């Protein structure tokens, strides 16, 4: 018996419907905020994907040599592909550009709860603006999406890479040394990060500053930033980063957005291309990020394009579904308005098909009973599968231009005129 490859999954109809629901809402949000959808390849050049992803992700990419001798890889995230597109085919498009993409991604991680080797994301990227309004939009958009999905008690962890990099730049650490330290912070290895800084000859003042920052976190954003500002007074780059994050929080607050946040001065993410604000969303029930993103102003230039600032977020579709399941949140699906049409006799089969076409034109999902089962067995099957309504087409009712409409959950049925059938279902399903 063949099995799925380790770390890959089959999605049965119920799970697939939930996945597509989250994707559908993500796409609706993209349109509401003016993001245009693009589609990029699953397979890309290894050099493109490896350029700034971070050492840990580089080690976990599915890479191979194709038949033409080229080294390629399955995409481990979207941003590198989108940046390539912006640097080439879209380089002359007017700014700002708002782009949306969704699909599957691949990393050779150790499979565990909430982490698989094939996973799905919905990606939002805003190109062309350095202003804090763009960062605030990405935060507000994420908050809006999770709210529309009816997720409960979600929170945001927010930081700014410029705070730490401002200190490390002034201390003379090169990009490679900084990236190694950031990777340790991404794994919350605070002590190892300090030891790494000590080994890179960071001054005693710098070590004290870093140590204090690693301990600075809290739910009152402005209070935390005041504390950080005091800590980094002697580091100009870090101070500018604090001011930038302050502006972003002011914009979110002034927008009237209600967001539960945890601000962490020592927060870092695994991707190396971030240059500004970074964040993750999560719920307390599961120990994985639902989504995350931030600002990256130098990535387009790396791929041969002009200098185009950018900020974006990737929403983890399967992790959001996992969270909805954990919280027992049932998304509204097509099943709530679904209909099965059952013909009592052979002579009413054609009418059953005609009625199903009529109901579909009104936007109702309809299936016709095609197994030749008795009405009782057809109703039992529809009930088992969660169908909302049954339309029973019998010869006696048809003579009066009527059918029997059954509401499956209520186990109630009534005879209705065919001319009113669509309206009866639409009204009772609202």
Secondary structure as a PSIPRED ss2 file (coil, helix, strand):
# PSIPRED VFORMAT (PSIPRED V4.0)

   1 X C   1.000  0.000  0.000
   2 X C   1.000  0.000  0.000
   3 X C   1.000  0.000  0.000
   4 X C   1.000  0.000  0.000
   5 X C   1.000  0.000  0.000
   6 X C   1.000  0.000  0.000
   7 X C   1.000  0.000  0.000
   8 X C   1.000  0.000  0.000
   9 X C   1.000  0.000  0.000
  10 X C   1.000  0.000  0.000
  11 X C   1.000  0.000  0.000
  12 X C   1.000  0.000  0.000
  13 X H   0.000  1.000  0.000
  14 X H   0.000  1.000  0.000
  15 X H   0.000  1.000  0.000
  16 X H   0.000  1.000  0.000
  17 X H   0.000  1.000  0.000
  18 X H   0.000  1.000  0.000
  19 X H   0.000  1.000  0.000
  20 X H   0.000  1.000  0.000
  21 X H   0.000  1.000  0.000
  22 X H   0.000  1.000  0.000
  23 X H   0.000  1.000  0.000
  24 X H   0.000  1.000  0.000
  25 X H   0.000  1.000  0.000
  26 X H   0.000  1.000  0.000
  27 X H   0.000  1.000  0.000
  28 X H   0.000  1.000  0.000
  29 X H   0.000  1.000  0.000
  30 X H   0.000  1.000  0.000
  31 X H   0.000  1.000  0.000
  32 X H   0.000  1.000  0.000
  33 X C   1.000  0.000  0.000
  34 X C   1.000  0.000  0.000
  35 X C   1.000  0.000  0.000
  36 X E   0.000  0.000  1.000
  37 X E   0.000  0.000  1.000
  38 X C   1.000  0.000  0.000
  39 X C   1.000  0.000  0.000
  40 X C   1.000  0.000  0.000
  41 X C   1.000  0.000  0.000
  42 X C   1.000  0.000  0.000
  43 X E   0.000  0.000  1.000
  44 X E   0.000  0.000  1.000
  45 X E   0.000  0.000  1.000
  46 X H   0.000  1.000  0.000
  47 X H   0.000  1.000  0.000
  48 X H   0.000  1.000  0.000
  49 X H   0.000  1.000  0.000
  50 X H   0.000  1.000  0.000
  51 X C   1.000  0.000  0.000
  52 X C   1.000  0.000  0.000
  53 X C   1.000  0.000  0.000
  54 X C   1.000  0.000  0.000
  55 X H   0.000  1.000  0.000
  56 X H   0.000  1.000  0.000
  57 X H   0.000  1.000  0.000
  58 X H   0.000  1.000  0.000
  59 X H   0.000  1.000  0.000
  60 X C   1.000  0.000  0.000
  61 X C   1.000  0.000  0.000
  62 X C   1.000  0.000  0.000
  63 X E   0.000  0.000  1.000
  64 X E   0.000  0.000  1.000
  65 X E   0.000  0.000  1.000
  66 X C   1.000  0.000  0.000
  67 X C   1.000  0.000  0.000
  68 X C   1.000  0.000  0.000
  69 X C   1.000  0.000  0.000
  70 X C   1.000  0.000  0.000
  71 X E   0.000  0.000  1.000
  72 X E   0.000  0.000  1.000
  73 X E   0.000  0.000  1.000
  74 X E   0.000  0.000  1.000
  75 X C   1.000  0.000  0.000
  76 X C   1.000  0.000  0.000
  77 X C   1.000  0.000  0.000
  78 X C   1.000  0.000  0.000
  79 X H   0.000  1.000  0.000
  80 X H   0.000  1.000  0.000
  81 X H   0.000  1.000  0.000
  82 X H   0.000  1.000  0.000
  83 X H   0.000  1.000  0.000
  84 X H   0.000  1.000  0.000
  85 X H   0.000  1.000  0.000
  86 X H   0.000  1.000  0.000
  87 X H   0.000  1.000  0.000
  88 X C   1.000  0.000  0.000
  89 X C   1.000  0.000  0.000
  90 X C   1.000  0.000  0.000
  91 X C   1.000  0.000  0.000
  92 X C   1.000  0.000  0.000
  93 X C   1.000  0.000  0.000
  94 X C   1.000  0.000  0.000
  95 X C   1.000  0.000  0.000
  96 X C   1.000  0.000  0.000
  97 X E   0.000  0.000  1.000
  98 X E   0.000  0.000  1.000
  99 X E   0.000  0.000  1.000
 100 X E   0.000  0.000  1.000
 101 X E   0.000  0.000  1.000
 102 X E   0.000  0.000  1.000
 103 X E   0.000  0.000  1.000
 104 X E   0.000  0.000  1.000
 105 X E   0.000  0.000  1.000
 106 X E   0.000  0.000  1.000
 107 X C   1.000  0.000  0.000
 108 X C   1.000  0.000  0.000
 109 X C   1.000  0.000  0.000
 110 X C   1.000  0.000  0.000
 111 X C   1.000  0.000  0.000
 112 X E   0.000  0.000  1.000
 113 X C   1.000  0.000  0.000
 114 X C   1.000  0.000  0.000
 115 X E   0.000  0.000  1.000
 116 X C   1.000  0.000  0.000
 117 X C   1.000  0.000  0.000
 118 X E   0.000  0.000  1.000
 119 X E   0.000  0.000  1.000
 120 X E   0.000  0.000  1.000
 121 X E   0.000  0.000  1.000
 122 X E   0.000  0.000  1.000
 123 X E   0.000  0.000  1.000
 124 X E   0.000  0.000  1.000
 125 X E   0.000  0.000  1.000
 126 X E   0.000  0.000  1.000
 127 X E   0.000  0.000  1.000
 128 X C   1.000  0.000  0.000
 129 X C   1.000  0.000  0.000
 130 X C   1.000  0.000  0.000
 131 X C   1.000  0.000  0.000
 132 X H   0.000  1.000  0.000
 133 X H   0.000  1.000  0.000
 134 X H   0.000  1.000  0.000
 135 X H   0.000  1.000  0.000
 136 X H   0.000  1.000  0.000
 137 X H   0.000  1.000  0.000
 138 X H   0.000  1.000  0.000
 139 X H   0.000  1.000  0.000
 140 X H   0.000  1.000  0.000
 141 X H   0.000  1.000  0.000
 142 X H   0.000  1.000  0.000
 143 X H   0.000  1.000  0.000
 144 X H   0.000  1.000  0.000
 145 X H   0.000  1.000  0.000
 146 X H   0.000  1.000  0.000
 147 X H   0.000  1.000  0.000
 148 X H   0.000  1.000  0.000
 149 X C   1.000  0.000  0.000
 150 X C   1.000  0.000  0.000
 151 X C   1.000  0.000  0.000
 152 X C   1.000  0.000  0.000
 153 X C   1.000  0.000  0.000
 154 X E   0.000  0.000  1.000
 155 X E   0.000  0.000  1.000
 156 X E   0.000  0.000  1.000
 157 X E   0.000  0.000  1.000
 158 X E   0.000  0.000  1.000
 159 X E   0.000  0.000  1.000
 160 X E   0.000  0.000  1.000
 161 X H   0.000  1.000  0.000
 162 X H   0.000  1.000  0.000
 163 X H   0.000  1.000  0.000
 164 X H   0.000  1.000  0.000
 165 X H   0.000  1.000  0.000
 166 X H   0.000  1.000  0.000
 167 X H   0.000  1.000  0.000
 168 X H   0.000  1.000  0.000
 169 X H   0.000  1.000  0.000
 170 X H   0.000  1.000  0.000
 171 X C   1.000  0.000  0.000
 172 X C   1.000  0.000  0.000
 173 X C   1.000  0.000  0.000
 174 X C   1.000  0.000  0.000
 175 X H   0.000  1.000  0.000
 176 X H   0.000  1.000  0.000
 177 X H   0.000  1.000  0.000
 178 X H   0.000  1.000  0.000
 179 X H   0.000  1.000  0.000
 180 X H   0.000  1.000  0.000
 181 X H   0.000  1.000  0.000
 182 X H   0.000  1.000  0.000
 183 X H   0.000  1.000  0.000
 184 X H   0.000  1.000  0.000
 185 X H   0.000  1.000  0.000
 186 X H   0.000  1.000  0.000
 187 X C   1.000  0.000  0.000
 188 X C   1.000  0.000  0.000
 189 X C   1.000  0.000  0.000
 190 X H   0.000  1.000  0.000
 191 X H   0.000  1.000  0.000
 192 X H   0.000  1.000  0.000
 193 X H   0.000  1.000  0.000
 194 X H   0.000  1.000  0.000
 195 X H   0.000  1.000  0.000
 196 X H   0.000  1.000  0.000
 197 X H   0.000  1.000  0.000
 198 X H   0.000  1.000  0.000
 199 X H   0.000  1.000  0.000
 200 X C   1.000  0.000  0.000
 201 X C   1.000  0.000  0.000
 202 X C   1.000  0.000  0.000
 203 X C   1.000  0.000  0.000
 204 X H   0.000  1.000  0.000
 205 X H   0.000  1.000  0.000
 206 X H   0.000  1.000  0.000
 207 X H   0.000  1.000  0.000
 208 X H   0.000  1.000  0.000
 209 X H   0.000  1.000  0.000
 210 X H   0.000  1.000  0.000
 211 X H   0.000  1.000  0.000
 212 X H   0.000  1.000  0.000
 213 X H   0.000  1.000  0.000
 214 X H   0.000  1.000  0.000
 215 X C   1.000  0.000  0.000
 216 X C   1.000  0.000  0.000
 217 X E   0.000  0.000  1.000
 218 X E   0.000  0.000  1.000
 219 X C   1.000  0.000  0.000
 220 X C   1.000  0.000  0.000
 221 X H   0.000  1.000  0.000
 222 X H   0.000  1.000  0.000
 223 X H   0.000  1.000  0.000
 224 X H   0.000  1.000  0.000
 225 X H   0.000  1.000  0.000
 226 X H   0.000  1.000  0.000
 227 X H   0.000  1.000  0.000
 228 X H   0.000  1.000  0.000
 229 X H   0.000  1.000  0.000
 230 X H   0.000  1.000  0.000
 231 X H   0.000  1.000  0.000
 232 X C   1.000  0.000  0.000
 233 X C   1.000  0.000  0.000
 234 X C   1.000  0.000  0.000
 235 X C   1.000  0.000  0.000
 236 X H   0.000  1.000  0.000
 237 X H   0.000  1.000  0.000
 238 X H   0.000  1.000  0.000
 239 X H   0.000  1.000  0.000
 240 X H   0.000  1.000  0.000
 241 X H   0.000  1.000  0.000
 242 X H   0.000  1.000  0.000
 243 X H   0.000  1.000  0.000
 244 X H   0.000  1.000  0.000
 245 X H   0.000  1.000  0.000
 246 X H   0.000  1.000  0.000
 247 X H   0.000  1.000  0.000
 248 X H   0.000  1.000  0.000
 249 X H   0.000  1.000  0.000
 250 X H   0.000  1.000  0.000
 251 X H   0.000  1.000  0.000
 252 X H   0.000  1.000  0.000
 253 X H   0.000  1.000  0.000
 254 X H   0.000  1.000  0.000
 255 X C   1.000  0.000  0.000
 256 X C   1.000  0.000  0.000
 257 X C   1.000  0.000  0.000
 258 X C   1.000  0.000  0.000
 259 X C   1.000  0.000  0.000
 260 X C   1.000  0.000  0.000
 261 X E   0.000  0.000  1.000
 262 X E   0.000  0.000  1.000
 263 X E   0.000  0.000  1.000
 264 X E   0.000  0.000  1.000
 265 X C   1.000  0.000  0.000
 266 X C   1.000  0.000  0.000
 267 X C   1.000  0.000  0.000
 268 X C   1.000  0.000  0.000
 269 X C   1.000  0.000  0.000
 270 X C   1.000  0.000  0.000
 271 X C   1.000  0.000  0.000
 272 X C   1.000  0.000  0.000
 273 X C   1.000  0.000  0.000
 274 X C   1.000  0.000  0.000
 275 X C   1.000  0.000  0.000
 276 X C   1.000  0.000  0.000
 277 X E   0.000  0.000  1.000
 278 X E   0.000  0.000  1.000
 279 X E   0.000  0.000  1.000
 280 X E   0.000  0.000  1.000
 281 X E   0.000  0.000  1.000
 282 X E   0.000  0.000  1.000
 283 X E   0.000  0.000  1.000
 284 X C   1.000  0.000  0.000
 285 X C   1.000  0.000  0.000
 286 X C   1.000  0.000  0.000
 287 X C   1.000  0.000  0.000
 288 X C   1.000  0.000  0.000
 289 X C   1.000  0.000  0.000
 290 X C   1.000  0.000  0.000
 291 X E   0.000  0.000  1.000
 292 X E   0.000  0.000  1.000
 293 X E   0.000  0.000  1.000
 294 X E   0.000  0.000  1.000
 295 X E   0.000  0.000  1.000
 296 X C   1.000  0.000  0.000
 297 X C   1.000  0.000  0.000
 298 X C   1.000  0.000  0.000
 299 X H   0.000  1.000  0.000
 300 X H   0.000  1.000  0.000
 301 X H   0.000  1.000  0.000
 302 X H   0.000  1.000  0.000
 303 X C   1.000  0.000  0.000
 304 X C   1.000  0.000  0.000
 305 X C   1.000  0.000  0.000
 306 X C   1.000  0.000  0.000
 307 X C   1.000  0.000  0.000
 308 X C   1.000  0.000  0.000
 309 X C   1.000  0.000  0.000
 310 X E   0.000  0.000  1.000
 311 X E   0.000  0.000  1.000
 312 X E   0.000  0.000  1.000
 313 X E   0.000  0.000  1.000
 314 X E   0.000  0.000  1.000
 315 X E   0.000  0.000  1.000
 316 X E   0.000  0.000  1.000
 317 X H   0.000  1.000  0.000
 318 X H   0.000  1.000  0.000
 319 X H   0.000  1.000  0.000
 320 X H   0.000  1.000  0.000
 321 X H   0.000  1.000  0.000
 322 X H   0.000  1.000  0.000
 323 X H   0.000  1.000  0.000
 324 X H   0.000  1.000  0.000
 325 X H   0.000  1.000  0.000
 326 X H   0.000  1.000  0.000
 327 X C   1.000  0.000  0.000
 328 X C   1.000  0.000  0.000
 329 X C   1.000  0.000  0.000
 330 X C   1.000  0.000  0.000
 331 X C   1.000  0.000  0.000
 332 X C   1.000  0.000  0.000
 333 X C   1.000  0.000  0.000
 334 X H   0.000  1.000  0.000
 335 X H   0.000  1.000  0.000
 336 X H   0.000  1.000  0.000
 337 X H   0.000  1.000  0.000
 338 X C   1.000  0.000  0.000
 339 X E   0.000  0.000  1.000
 340 X E   0.000  0.000  1.000
 341 X E   0.000  0.000  1.000
 342 X E   0.000  0.000  1.000
 343 X E   0.000  0.000  1.000
 344 X C   1.000  0.000  0.000
 345 X C   1.000  0.000  0.000
 346 X H   0.000  1.000  0.000
 347 X H   0.000  1.000  0.000
 348 X H   0.000  1.000  0.000
 349 X H   0.000  1.000  0.000
 350 X H   0.000  1.000  0.000
 351 X H   0.000  1.000  0.000
 352 X H   0.000  1.000  0.000
 353 X H   0.000  1.000  0.000
 354 X H   0.000  1.000  0.000
 355 X H   0.000  1.000  0.000
 356 X H   0.000  1.000  0.000
 357 X H   0.000  1.000  0.000
 358 X H   0.000  1.000  0.000
 359 X H   0.000  1.000  0.000
 360 X H   0.000  1.000  0.000
 361 X H   0.000  1.000  0.000
 362 X C   1.000  0.000  0.000
 363 X C   1.000  0.000  0.000
 364 X C   1.000  0.000  0.000
 365 X C   1.000  0.000  0.000
 366 X E   0.000  0.000  1.000
 367 X E   0.000  0.000  1.000
 368 X E   0.000  0.000  1.000
 369 X C   1.000  0.000  0.000
 370 X C   1.000  0.000  0.000
 371 X C   1.000  0.000  0.000
 372 X C   1.000  0.000  0.000
 373 X C   1.000  0.000  0.000
 374 X C   1.000  0.000  0.000
 375 X H   0.000  1.000  0.000
 376 X H   0.000  1.000  0.000
 377 X H   0.000  1.000  0.000
 378 X H   0.000  1.000  0.000
 379 X H   0.000  1.000  0.000
 380 X H   0.000  1.000  0.000
 381 X H   0.000  1.000  0.000
 382 X H   0.000  1.000  0.000
 383 X H   0.000  1.000  0.000
 384 X H   0.000  1.000  0.000
 385 X C   1.000  0.000  0.000
 386 X C   1.000  0.000  0.000
 387 X C   1.000  0.000  0.000
 388 X C   1.000  0.000  0.000
 389 X E   0.000  0.000  1.000
 390 X E   0.000  0.000  1.000
 391 X E   0.000  0.000  1.000
 392 X E   0.000  0.000  1.000
 393 X E   0.000  0.000  1.000
 394 X C   1.000  0.000  0.000
 395 X H   0.000  1.000  0.000
 396 X H   0.000  1.000  0.000
 397 X H   0.000  1.000  0.000
 398 X H   0.000  1.000  0.000
 399 X H   0.000  1.000  0.000
 400 X C   1.000  0.000  0.000
 401 X C   1.000  0.000  0.000
 402 X E   0.000  0.000  1.000
 403 X E   0.000  0.000  1.000
 404 X E   0.000  0.000  1.000
 405 X E   0.000  0.000  1.000
 406 X E   0.000  0.000  1.000
 407 X E   0.000  0.000  1.000
 408 X C   1.000  0.000  0.000
 409 X C   1.000  0.000  0.000
 410 X C   1.000  0.000  0.000
 411 X C   1.000  0.000  0.000
 412 X E   0.000  0.000  1.000
 413 X E   0.000  0.000  1.000
 414 X E   0.000  0.000  1.000
 415 X E   0.000  0.000  1.000
 416 X E   0.000  0.000  1.000
 417 X E   0.000  0.000  1.000
 418 X H   0.000  1.000  0.000
 419 X H   0.000  1.000  0.000
 420 X H   0.000  1.000  0.000
 421 X H   0.000  1.000  0.000
 422 X H   0.000  1.000  0.000
 423 X H   0.000  1.000  0.000
 424 X H   0.000  1.000  0.000
 425 X H   0.000  1.000  0.000
 426 X H   0.000  1.000  0.000
 427 X H   0.000  1.000  0.000
 428 X H   0.000  1.000  0.000
 429 X C   1.000  0.000  0.000
 430 X C   1.000  0.000  0.000
